Amino acid sequence: MTDKLYKVGDKVPQAGRYQCIVCGLILEFLPQHIEKGVVFNSCPLCFAGTDKGPKKPDEDIWKFIA
């Protein structure tokens, strides 16, 4: 079974930790973030999800880990 992946602009589906599949950076989203309808941004460490990063804005870069 493959992990569900998310790209820039996708709505964060649940609270928890998400990891950049390129560089391994982990971001945590709390329940209050989910209530506000937060969406995924590009990776602030490796810039995946940007035109200058290793993956472009239309490519999946985030995976749920816990």
N, CA, C, O and CB atoms as a CASP TS submission, in Angstrom:
PFRMAT TS
TARGET T0000
AUTHOR 0000-0000-0000
METHOD Language model
MODEL 1
PARENT N/A
ATOM      1  N   MET     1       0.845  -1.180   0.000  1.00  0.00           N
ATOM      2  CA  MET     1       0.000   0.000   0.000  1.00  0.00           C
ATOM      3  C   MET     1       0.894   1.249   0.000  1.00  0.00           C
ATOM      4  O   MET     1       1.815   1.361   0.809  1.00  0.00           O
ATOM      5  CB  MET     1      -0.963  -0.005   1.229  1.00  0.00           C
ATOM      6  N   THR     2       0.619   2.162  -0.894  1.00  0.00           N
ATOM      7  CA  THR     2       1.417   3.380  -0.969  1.00  0.00           C
ATOM      8  C   THR     2       0.807   4.469  -0.101  1.00  0.00           C
ATOM      9  O   THR     2      -0.407   4.531   0.091  1.00  0.00           O
ATOM     10  CB  THR     2       1.536   3.861  -2.420  1.00  0.00           C
ATOM     11  N   ASP     3       1.677   5.324   0.418  1.00  0.00           N
ATOM     12  CA  ASP     3       1.219   6.435   1.247  1.00  0.00           C
ATOM     13  C   ASP     3       0.543   7.478   0.378  1.00  0.00           C
ATOM     14  O   ASP     3       0.960   7.717  -0.756  1.00  0.00           O
ATOM     15  CB  ASP     3       2.391   7.062   2.028  1.00  0.00           C
ATOM     16  N   LYS     4      -0.505   8.102   0.910  1.00  0.00           N
ATOM     17  CA  LYS     4      -1.151   9.222   0.225  1.00  0.00           C
ATOM     18  C   LYS     4      -0.206  10.406   0.302  1.00  0.00           C
ATOM     19  O   LYS     4       0.336  10.708   1.365  1.00  0.00           O
ATOM     20  CB  LYS     4      -2.551   9.565   0.856  1.00  0.00           C
ATOM     21  N   LEU     5      -0.012  11.072  -0.816  1.00  0.00           N
ATOM     22  CA  LEU     5       0.872  12.228  -0.874  1.00  0.00           C
ATOM     23  C   LEU     5       0.067  13.475  -1.197  1.00  0.00           C
ATOM     24  O   LEU     5      -1.008  13.401  -1.792  1.00  0.00           O
ATOM     25  CB  LEU     5       1.984  12.017  -1.916  1.00  0.00           C
ATOM     26  N   TYR     6       0.602  14.622  -0.796  1.00  0.00           N
ATOM     27  CA  TYR     6      -0.083  15.902  -0.965  1.00  0.00           C
ATOM     28  C   TYR     6       0.848  16.909  -1.614  1.00  0.00           C
ATOM     29  O   TYR     6       2.068  16.840  -1.462  1.00  0.00           O
ATOM     30  CB  TYR     6      -0.591  16.434   0.387  1.00  0.00           C
ATOM     31  N   LYS     7       0.252  17.850  -2.341  1.00  0.00           N
ATOM     32  CA  LYS     7       1.042  18.891  -2.998  1.00  0.00           C
ATOM     33  C   LYS     7       0.643  20.261  -2.469  1.00  0.00           C
ATOM     34  O   LYS     7      -0.318  20.390  -1.710  1.00  0.00           O
ATOM     35  CB  LYS     7       0.862  18.833  -4.529  1.00  0.00           C
ATOM     36  N   VAL     8       1.384  21.273  -2.874  1.00  0.00           N
ATOM     37  CA  VAL     8       1.109  22.653  -2.486  1.00  0.00           C
ATOM     38  C   VAL     8      -0.327  23.003  -2.884  1.00  0.00           C
ATOM     39  O   VAL     8      -0.748  22.768  -4.017  1.00  0.00           O
ATOM     40  CB  VAL     8       2.128  23.638  -3.149  1.00  0.00           C
ATOM     41  N   GLY     9      -1.067  23.570  -1.926  1.00  0.00           N
ATOM     42  CA  GLY     9      -2.445  23.970  -2.177  1.00  0.00           C
ATOM     43  C   GLY     9      -3.477  22.955  -1.742  1.00  0.00           C
ATOM     44  O   GLY     9      -4.653  23.293  -1.611  1.00  0.00           O
ATOM     45  N   ASP    10      -3.063  21.699  -1.512  1.00  0.00           N
ATOM     46  CA  ASP    10      -3.996  20.696  -0.995  1.00  0.00           C
ATOM     47  C   ASP    10      -4.351  21.049   0.442  1.00  0.00           C
ATOM     48  O   ASP    10      -3.507  21.520   1.205  1.00  0.00           O
ATOM     49  CB  ASP    10      -3.386  19.260  -1.079  1.00  0.00           C
ATOM     50  N   LYS    11      -5.605  20.818   0.801  1.00  0.00           N
ATOM     51  CA  LYS    11      -6.041  21.051   2.181  1.00  0.00           C
ATOM     52  C   LYS    11      -5.455  19.961   3.084  1.00  0.00           C
ATOM     53  O   LYS    11      -5.484  18.780   2.739  1.00  0.00           O
ATOM     54  CB  LYS    11      -7.605  21.070   2.279  1.00  0.00           C
ATOM     55  N   VAL    12      -4.927  20.363   4.230  1.00  0.00           N
ATOM     56  CA  VAL    12      -4.386  19.398   5.197  1.00  0.00           C
ATOM     57  C   VAL    12      -5.575  18.613   5.762  1.00  0.00           C
ATOM     58  O   VAL    12      -6.462  19.208   6.373  1.00  0.00           O
ATOM     59  CB  VAL    12      -3.561  20.122   6.358  1.00  0.00           C
ATOM     60  N   PRO    13      -5.610  17.282   5.571  1.00  0.00           N
ATOM     61  CA  PRO    13      -6.804  16.515   5.921  1.00  0.00           C
ATOM     62  C   PRO    13      -6.992  16.213   7.402  1.00  0.00           C
ATOM     63  O   PRO    13      -8.122  16.041   7.859  1.00  0.00           O
ATOM     64  CB  PRO    13      -6.779  15.250   5.192  1.00  0.00           C
ATOM     65  N   GLN    14      -5.897  16.146   8.160  1.00  0.00           N
ATOM     66  CA  GLN    14      -6.019  15.812   9.583  1.00  0.00           C
ATOM     67  C   GLN    14      -4.806  16.322  10.344  1.00  0.00           C
ATOM     68  O   GLN    14      -3.736  16.537   9.776  1.00  0.00           O
ATOM     69  CB  GLN    14      -6.173  14.288   9.780  1.00  0.00           C
ATOM     70  N   ALA    15      -4.999  16.508  11.637  1.00  0.00           N
ATOM     71  CA  ALA    15      -3.892  16.944  12.488  1.00  0.00           C
ATOM     72  C   ALA    15      -2.836  15.850  12.544  1.00  0.00           C
ATOM     73  O   ALA    15      -3.144  14.663  12.442  1.00  0.00           O
ATOM     74  CB  ALA    15      -4.390  17.295  13.915  1.00  0.00           C
ATOM     75  N   GLY    16      -1.598  16.265  12.705  1.00  0.00           N
ATOM     76  CA  GLY    16      -0.499  15.313  12.810  1.00  0.00           C
ATOM     77  C   GLY    16       0.745  15.841  12.139  1.00  0.00           C
ATOM     78  O   GLY    16       0.842  17.022  11.807  1.00  0.00           O
ATOM     79  N   ARG    17       1.704  14.938  11.943  1.00  0.00           N
ATOM     80  CA  ARG    17       2.984  15.321  11.351  1.00  0.00           C
ATOM     81  C   ARG    17       3.050  14.875   9.893  1.00  0.00           C
ATOM     82  O   ARG    17       2.620  13.780   9.533  1.00  0.00           O
ATOM     83  CB  ARG    17       4.155  14.714  12.151  1.00  0.00           C
ATOM     84  N   TYR    18       3.596  15.750   9.080  1.00  0.00           N
ATOM     85  CA  TYR    18       3.762  15.492   7.653  1.00  0.00           C
ATOM     86  C   TYR    18       5.219  15.724   7.295  1.00  0.00           C
ATOM     87  O   TYR    18       5.853  16.656   7.789  1.00  0.00           O
ATOM     88  CB  TYR    18       2.822  16.397   6.794  1.00  0.00           C
ATOM     89  N   GLN    19       5.745  14.856   6.424  1.00  0.00           N
ATOM     90  CA  GLN    19       7.163  14.907   6.078  1.00  0.00           C
ATOM     91  C   GLN    19       7.342  15.215   4.599  1.00  0.00           C
ATOM     92  O   GLN    19       6.626  14.686   3.748  1.00  0.00           O
ATOM     93  CB  GLN    19       7.853  13.583   6.432  1.00  0.00           C
ATOM     94  N   CYS    20       8.310  16.081   4.305  1.00  0.00           N
ATOM     95  CA  CYS    20       8.699  16.355   2.925  1.00  0.00           C
ATOM     96  C   CYS    20       9.390  15.101   2.391  1.00  0.00           C
ATOM     97  O   CYS    20      10.337  14.610   3.007  1.00  0.00           O
ATOM     98  CB  CYS    20       9.640  17.623   2.824  1.00  0.00           C
ATOM     99  N   ILE    21       8.933  14.582   1.263  1.00  0.00           N
ATOM    100  CA  ILE    21       9.520  13.356   0.723  1.00  0.00           C
ATOM    101  C   ILE    21      10.877  13.603   0.065  1.00  0.00           C
ATOM    102  O   ILE    21      11.582  12.651  -0.271  1.00  0.00           O
ATOM    103  CB  ILE    21       8.573  12.728  -0.281  1.00  0.00           C
ATOM    104  N   VAL    22      11.246  14.862  -0.119  1.00  0.00           N
ATOM    105  CA  VAL    22      12.531  15.183  -0.735  1.00  0.00           C
ATOM    106  C   VAL    22      13.635  15.288   0.318  1.00  0.00           C
ATOM    107  O   VAL    22      14.650  14.597   0.225  1.00  0.00           O
ATOM    108  CB  VAL    22      12.430  16.494  -1.524  1.00  0.00           C
ATOM    109  N   CYS    23      13.439  16.153   1.324  1.00  0.00           N
ATOM    110  CA  CYS    23      14.516  16.416   2.291  1.00  0.00           C
ATOM    111  C   CYS    23      14.265  15.840   3.683  1.00  0.00           C
ATOM    112  O   CYS    23      15.183  15.792   4.503  1.00  0.00           O
ATOM    113  CB  CYS    23      14.725  17.893   2.411  1.00  0.00           C
ATOM    114  N   GLY    24      13.036  15.401   3.962  1.00  0.00           N
ATOM    115  CA  GLY    24      12.742  14.793   5.252  1.00  0.00           C
ATOM    116  C   GLY    24      12.256  15.750   6.331  1.00  0.00           C
ATOM    117  O   GLY    24      11.997  15.323   7.456  1.00  0.00           O
ATOM    118  N   LEU    25      12.126  17.042   6.009  1.00  0.00           N
ATOM    119  CA  LEU    25      11.625  18.007   6.993  1.00  0.00           C
ATOM    120  C   LEU    25      10.245  17.584   7.472  1.00  0.00           C
ATOM    121  O   LEU    25       9.409  17.157   6.676  1.00  0.00           O
ATOM    122  CB  LEU    25      11.574  19.435   6.391  1.00  0.00           C
ATOM    123  N   ILE    26      10.007  17.703   8.777  1.00  0.00           N
ATOM    124  CA  ILE    26       8.715  17.345   9.356  1.00  0.00           C
ATOM    125  C   ILE    26       8.028  18.602   9.873  1.00  0.00           C
ATOM    126  O   ILE    26       8.620  19.388  10.613  1.00  0.00           O
ATOM    127  CB  ILE    26       8.883  16.304  10.494  1.00  0.00           C
ATOM    128  N   LEU    27       6.768  18.779   9.471  1.00  0.00           N
ATOM    129  CA  LEU    27       5.927  19.865   9.970  1.00  0.00           C
ATOM    130  C   LEU    27       4.764  19.251  10.726  1.00  0.00           C
ATOM    131  O   LEU    27       4.253  18.197  10.345  1.00  0.00           O
ATOM    132  CB  LEU    27       5.420  20.781   8.808  1.00  0.00           C
ATOM    133  N   GLU    28       4.345  19.911  11.802  1.00  0.00           N
ATOM    134  CA  GLU    28       3.208  19.417  12.571  1.00  0.00           C
ATOM    135  C   GLU    28       2.046  20.381  12.441  1.00  0.00           C
ATOM    136  O   GLU    28       2.204  21.594  12.582  1.00  0.00           O
ATOM    137  CB  GLU    28       3.584  19.221  14.052  1.00  0.00           C
ATOM    138  N   PHE    29       0.869  19.817  12.168  1.00  0.00           N
ATOM    139  CA  PHE    29      -0.362  20.595  12.103  1.00  0.00           C
ATOM    140  C   PHE    29      -1.240  20.182  13.275  1.00  0.00           C
ATOM    141  O   PHE    29      -1.489  18.996  13.488  1.00  0.00           O
ATOM    142  CB  PHE    29      -1.101  20.387  10.740  1.00  0.00           C
ATOM    143  N   LEU    30      -1.706  21.168  14.030  1.00  0.00           N
ATOM    144  CA  LEU    30      -2.535  20.942  15.209  1.00  0.00           C
ATOM    145  C   LEU    30      -4.009  21.003  14.835  1.00  0.00           C
ATOM    146  O   LEU    30      -4.351  21.504  13.764  1.00  0.00           O
ATOM    147  CB  LEU    30      -2.216  21.974  16.304  1.00  0.00           C
ATOM    148  N   PRO    31      -4.899  20.497  15.710  1.00  0.00           N
ATOM    149  CA  PRO    31      -6.332  20.533  15.400  1.00  0.00           C
ATOM    150  C   PRO    31      -6.844  21.928  15.036  1.00  0.00           C
ATOM    151  O   PRO    31      -7.704  22.063  14.165  1.00  0.00           O
ATOM    152  CB  PRO    31      -7.114  20.011  16.576  1.00  0.00           C
ATOM    153  N   GLN    32      -6.321  22.970  15.698  1.00  0.00           N
ATOM    154  CA  GLN    32      -6.795  24.314  15.374  1.00  0.00           C
ATOM    155  C   GLN    32      -6.404  24.736  13.957  1.00  0.00           C
ATOM    156  O   GLN    32      -7.097  25.549  13.345  1.00  0.00           O
ATOM    157  CB  GLN    32      -6.246  25.315  16.379  1.00  0.00           C
ATOM    158  N   HIS    33      -5.304  24.197  13.428  1.00  0.00           N
ATOM    159  CA  HIS    33      -4.934  24.467  12.036  1.00  0.00           C
ATOM    160  C   HIS    33      -5.965  23.842  11.094  1.00  0.00           C
ATOM    161  O   HIS    33      -6.376  24.460  10.112  1.00  0.00           O
ATOM    162  CB  HIS    33      -3.512  23.918  11.727  1.00  0.00           C
ATOM    163  N   ILE    34      -6.374  22.619  11.401  1.00  0.00           N
ATOM    164  CA  ILE    34      -7.324  21.901  10.555  1.00  0.00           C
ATOM    165  C   ILE    34      -8.666  22.627  10.551  1.00  0.00           C
ATOM    166  O   ILE    34      -9.305  22.748   9.506  1.00  0.00           O
ATOM    167  CB  ILE    34      -7.498  20.440  11.040  1.00  0.00           C
ATOM    168  N   GLU    35      -9.095  23.111  11.720  1.00  0.00           N
ATOM    169  CA  GLU    35     -10.354  23.848  11.824  1.00  0.00           C
ATOM    170  C   GLU    35     -10.344  25.099  10.958  1.00  0.00           C
ATOM    171  O   GLU    35     -11.389  25.519  10.462  1.00  0.00           O
ATOM    172  CB  GLU    35     -10.627  24.226  13.272  1.00  0.00           C
ATOM    173  N   LYS    36      -9.173  25.695  10.773  1.00  0.00           N
ATOM    174  CA  LYS    36      -9.057  26.916   9.965  1.00  0.00           C
ATOM    175  C   LYS    36      -8.902  26.611   8.476  1.00  0.00           C
ATOM    176  O   LYS    36      -8.835  27.533   7.662  1.00  0.00           O
ATOM    177  CB  LYS    36      -7.872  27.745  10.441  1.00  0.00           C
ATOM    178  N   GLY    37      -8.844  25.337   8.113  1.00  0.00           N
ATOM    179  CA  GLY    37      -8.750  24.963   6.709  1.00  0.00           C
ATOM    180  C   GLY    37      -7.389  25.213   6.084  1.00  0.00           C
ATOM    181  O   GLY    37      -7.297  25.573   4.911  1.00  0.00           O
ATOM    182  N   VAL    38      -6.332  25.025   6.864  1.00  0.00           N
ATOM    183  CA  VAL    38      -4.978  25.275   6.375  1.00  0.00           C
ATOM    184  C   VAL    38      -4.647  24.361   5.190  1.00  0.00           C
ATOM    185  O   VAL    38      -5.133  23.234   5.102  1.00  0.00           O
ATOM    186  CB  VAL    38      -3.954  25.069   7.508  1.00  0.00           C
ATOM    187  N   VAL    39      -3.810  24.875   4.283  1.00  0.00           N
ATOM    188  CA  VAL    39      -3.365  24.107   3.121  1.00  0.00           C
ATOM    189  C   VAL    39      -1.847  23.937   3.169  1.00  0.00           C
ATOM    190  O   VAL    39      -1.146  24.683   3.852  1.00  0.00           O
ATOM    191  CB  VAL    39      -3.797  24.803   1.799  1.00  0.00           C
ATOM    192  N   PHE    40      -1.358  22.949   2.436  1.00  0.00           N
ATOM    193  CA  PHE    40       0.079  22.712   2.362  1.00  0.00           C
ATOM    194  C   PHE    40       0.758  23.812   1.556  1.00  0.00           C
ATOM    195  O   PHE    40       0.237  24.271   0.539  1.00  0.00           O
ATOM    196  CB  PHE    40       0.370  21.336   1.740  1.00  0.00           C
ATOM    197  N   ASN    41       1.925  24.224   2.027  1.00  0.00           N
ATOM    198  CA  ASN    41       2.780  25.166   1.315  1.00  0.00           C
ATOM    199  C   ASN    41       3.996  24.410   0.805  1.00  0.00           C
ATOM    200  O   ASN    41       4.137  23.211   1.044  1.00  0.00           O
ATOM    201  CB  ASN    41       3.203  26.361   2.229  1.00  0.00           C
ATOM    202  N   SER    42       4.868  25.113   0.107  1.00  0.00           N
ATOM    203  CA  SER    42       6.124  24.505  -0.333  1.00  0.00           C
ATOM    204  C   SER    42       7.000  24.220   0.887  1.00  0.00           C
ATOM    205  O   SER    42       6.774  24.770   1.965  1.00  0.00           O
ATOM    206  CB  SER    42       6.869  25.431  -1.345  1.00  0.00           C
ATOM    207  N   CYS    43       7.984  23.371   0.709  1.00  0.00           N
ATOM    208  CA  CYS    43       8.902  23.046   1.801  1.00  0.00           C
ATOM    209  C   CYS    43       9.825  24.238   2.042  1.00  0.00           C
ATOM    210  O   CYS    43      10.499  24.696   1.119  1.00  0.00           O
ATOM    211  CB  CYS    43       9.729  21.760   1.478  1.00  0.00           C
ATOM    212  N   PRO    44       9.862  24.745   3.281  1.00  0.00           N
ATOM    213  CA  PRO    44      10.723  25.896   3.573  1.00  0.00           C
ATOM    214  C   PRO    44      12.214  25.548   3.639  1.00  0.00           C
ATOM    215  O   PRO    44      13.053  26.448   3.680  1.00  0.00           O
ATOM    216  CB  PRO    44      10.302  26.518   4.879  1.00  0.00           C
ATOM    217  N   LEU    45      12.550  24.266   3.650  1.00  0.00           N
ATOM    218  CA  LEU    45      13.955  23.859   3.748  1.00  0.00           C
ATOM    219  C   LEU    45      14.593  23.609   2.377  1.00  0.00           C
ATOM    220  O   LEU    45      15.657  24.152   2.077  1.00  0.00           O
ATOM    221  CB  LEU    45      14.067  22.604   4.599  1.00  0.00           C
ATOM    222  N   CYS    46      13.941  22.787   1.547  1.00  0.00           N
ATOM    223  CA  CYS    46      14.537  22.431   0.247  1.00  0.00           C
ATOM    224  C   CYS    46      13.829  23.093  -0.934  1.00  0.00           C
ATOM    225  O   CYS    46      14.243  22.933  -2.082  1.00  0.00           O
ATOM    226  CB  CYS    46      14.513  20.925   0.064  1.00  0.00           C
ATOM    227  N   PHE    47      12.759  23.836  -0.646  1.00  0.00           N
ATOM    228  CA  PHE    47      11.978  24.552  -1.664  1.00  0.00           C
ATOM    229  C   PHE    47      11.231  23.632  -2.625  1.00  0.00           C
ATOM    230  O   PHE    47      10.820  24.069  -3.700  1.00  0.00           O
ATOM    231  CB  PHE    47      12.883  25.449  -2.453  1.00  0.00           C
ATOM    232  N   ALA    48      11.050  22.360  -2.253  1.00  0.00           N
ATOM    233  CA  ALA    48      10.192  21.485  -3.053  1.00  0.00           C
ATOM    234  C   ALA    48       8.806  22.116  -3.103  1.00  0.00           C
ATOM    235  O   ALA    48       8.334  22.676  -2.114  1.00  0.00           O
ATOM    236  CB  ALA    48      10.134  20.026  -2.457  1.00  0.00           C
ATOM    237  N   GLY    49       8.167  22.024  -4.246  1.00  0.00           N
ATOM    238  CA  GLY    49       6.860  22.643  -4.427  1.00  0.00           C
ATOM    239  C   GLY    49       6.942  24.049  -4.987  1.00  0.00           C
ATOM    240  O   GLY    49       5.934  24.753  -5.056  1.00  0.00           O
ATOM    241  N   THR    50       8.141  24.466  -5.391  1.00  0.00           N
ATOM    242  CA  THR    50       8.324  25.766  -6.044  1.00  0.00           C
ATOM    243  C   THR    50       8.977  25.536  -7.405  1.00  0.00           C
ATOM    244  O   THR    50       9.493  24.453  -7.680  1.00  0.00           O
ATOM    245  CB  THR    50       9.193  26.731  -5.160  1.00  0.00           C
ATOM    246  N   ASP    51       8.950  26.551  -8.241  1.00  0.00           N
ATOM    247  CA  ASP    51       9.581  26.436  -9.559  1.00  0.00           C
ATOM    248  C   ASP    51      11.091  26.270  -9.463  1.00  0.00           C
ATOM    249  O   ASP    51      11.717  25.761 -10.394  1.00  0.00           O
ATOM    250  CB  ASP    51       9.256  27.656 -10.399  1.00  0.00           C
ATOM    251  N   LYS    52      11.687  26.695  -8.345  1.00  0.00           N
ATOM    252  CA  LYS    52      13.140  26.591  -8.172  1.00  0.00           C
ATOM    253  C   LYS    52      13.554  25.360  -7.378  1.00  0.00           C
ATOM    254  O   LYS    52      14.746  25.097  -7.220  1.00  0.00           O
ATOM    255  CB  LYS    52      13.664  27.829  -7.486  1.00  0.00           C
ATOM    256  N   GLY    53      12.591  24.612  -6.882  1.00  0.00           N
ATOM    257  CA  GLY    53      12.895  23.449  -6.053  1.00  0.00           C
ATOM    258  C   GLY    53      13.044  22.165  -6.846  1.00  0.00           C
ATOM    259  O   GLY    53      12.851  22.152  -8.062  1.00  0.00           O
ATOM    260  N   PRO    54      13.393  21.071  -6.148  1.00  0.00           N
ATOM    261  CA  PRO    54      13.589  19.777  -6.803  1.00  0.00           C
ATOM    262  C   PRO    54      12.288  19.156  -7.310  1.00  0.00           C
ATOM    263  O   PRO    54      12.315  18.286  -8.181  1.00  0.00           O
ATOM    264  CB  PRO    54      14.258  18.823  -5.851  1.00  0.00           C
ATOM    265  N   LYS    55      11.163  19.594  -6.775  1.00  0.00           N
ATOM    266  CA  LYS    55       9.851  19.181  -7.279  1.00  0.00           C
ATOM    267  C   LYS    55       9.040  20.440  -7.515  1.00  0.00           C
ATOM    268  O   LYS    55       9.138  21.399  -6.750  1.00  0.00           O
ATOM    269  CB  LYS    55       9.117  18.208  -6.280  1.00  0.00           C
ATOM    270  N   LYS    56       8.245  20.442  -8.564  1.00  0.00           N
ATOM    271  CA  LYS    56       7.490  21.619  -8.982  1.00  0.00           C
ATOM    272  C   LYS    56       6.172  21.735  -8.201  1.00  0.00           C
ATOM    273  O   LYS    56       5.774  20.790  -7.520  1.00  0.00           O
ATOM    274  CB  LYS    56       7.208  21.560 -10.496  1.00  0.00           C
ATOM    275  N   PRO    57       5.486  22.900  -8.297  1.00  0.00           N
ATOM    276  CA  PRO    57       4.255  23.121  -7.526  1.00  0.00           C
ATOM    277  C   PRO    57       3.152  22.096  -7.770  1.00  0.00           C
ATOM    278  O   PRO    57       2.322  21.873  -6.889  1.00  0.00           O
ATOM    279  CB  PRO    57       3.722  24.471  -7.834  1.00  0.00           C
ATOM    280  N   ASP    58       3.124  21.470  -8.939  1.00  0.00           N
ATOM    281  CA  ASP    58       2.063  20.503  -9.234  1.00  0.00           C
ATOM    282  C   ASP    58       2.440  19.062  -8.868  1.00  0.00           C
ATOM    283  O   ASP    58       1.711  18.125  -9.189  1.00  0.00           O
ATOM    284  CB  ASP    58       1.709  20.570 -10.704  1.00  0.00           C
ATOM    285  N   GLU    59       3.585  18.893  -8.193  1.00  0.00           N
ATOM    286  CA  GLU    59       4.027  17.557  -7.794  1.00  0.00           C
ATOM    287  C   GLU    59       3.808  17.329  -6.295  1.00  0.00           C
ATOM    288  O   GLU    59       3.897  18.263  -5.498  1.00  0.00           O
ATOM    289  CB  GLU    59       5.511  17.357  -8.149  1.00  0.00           C
ATOM    290  N   ASP    60       3.522  16.082  -5.924  1.00  0.00           N
ATOM    291  CA  ASP    60       3.326  15.719  -4.517  1.00  0.00           C
ATOM    292  C   ASP    60       4.644  15.801  -3.756  1.00  0.00           C
ATOM    293  O   ASP    60       5.681  15.336  -4.229  1.00  0.00           O
ATOM    294  CB  ASP    60       2.730  14.301  -4.397  1.00  0.00           C
ATOM    295  N   ILE    61       4.583  16.406  -2.559  1.00  0.00           N
ATOM    296  CA  ILE    61       5.802  16.501  -1.745  1.00  0.00           C
ATOM    297  C   ILE    61       5.601  16.145  -0.273  1.00  0.00           C
ATOM    298  O   ILE    61       6.585  15.882   0.417  1.00  0.00           O
ATOM    299  CB  ILE    61       6.355  17.888  -1.837  1.00  0.00           C
ATOM    300  N   TRP    62       4.382  16.128   0.230  1.00  0.00           N
ATOM    301  CA  TRP    62       4.142  15.882   1.657  1.00  0.00           C
ATOM    302  C   TRP    62       3.472  14.539   1.879  1.00  0.00           C
ATOM    303  O   TRP    62       2.585  14.149   1.120  1.00  0.00           O
ATOM    304  CB  TRP    62       3.284  16.995   2.256  1.00  0.00           C
ATOM    305  N   LYS    63       3.904  13.814   2.941  1.00  0.00           N
ATOM    306  CA  LYS    63       3.222  12.576   3.326  1.00  0.00           C
ATOM    307  C   LYS    63       2.954  12.598   4.825  1.00  0.00           C
ATOM    308  O   LYS    63       3.748  13.125   5.604  1.00  0.00           O
ATOM    309  CB  LYS    63       4.066  11.326   2.935  1.00  0.00           C
ATOM    310  N   PHE    64       1.827  12.018   5.215  1.00  0.00           N
ATOM    311  CA  PHE    64       1.439  11.914   6.622  1.00  0.00           C
ATOM    312  C   PHE    64       2.285  10.834   7.274  1.00  0.00           C
ATOM    313  O   PHE    64       2.414   9.733   6.738  1.00  0.00           O
ATOM    314  CB  PHE    64      -0.085  11.599   6.773  1.00  0.00           C
ATOM    315  N   ILE    65       2.867  11.148   8.438  1.00  0.00           N
ATOM    316  CA  ILE    65       3.679  10.132   9.122  1.00  0.00           C
ATOM    317  C   ILE    65       3.151   9.753  10.503  1.00  0.00           C
ATOM    318  O   ILE    65       3.421   8.646  10.967  1.00  0.00           O
ATOM    319  CB  ILE    65       5.093  10.624   9.255  1.00  0.00           C
ATOM    320  N   ALA    66       2.413  10.627  11.172  1.00  0.00           N
ATOM    321  CA  ALA    66       1.855  10.277  12.490  1.00  0.00           C
ATOM    322  C   ALA    66       0.977  11.377  13.019  1.00  0.00           C
ATOM    323  O   ALA    66       0.425  11.254  14.113  1.00  0.00           O
ATOM    324  CB  ALA    66       2.965   9.986  13.488  1.00  0.00           C
TER
END
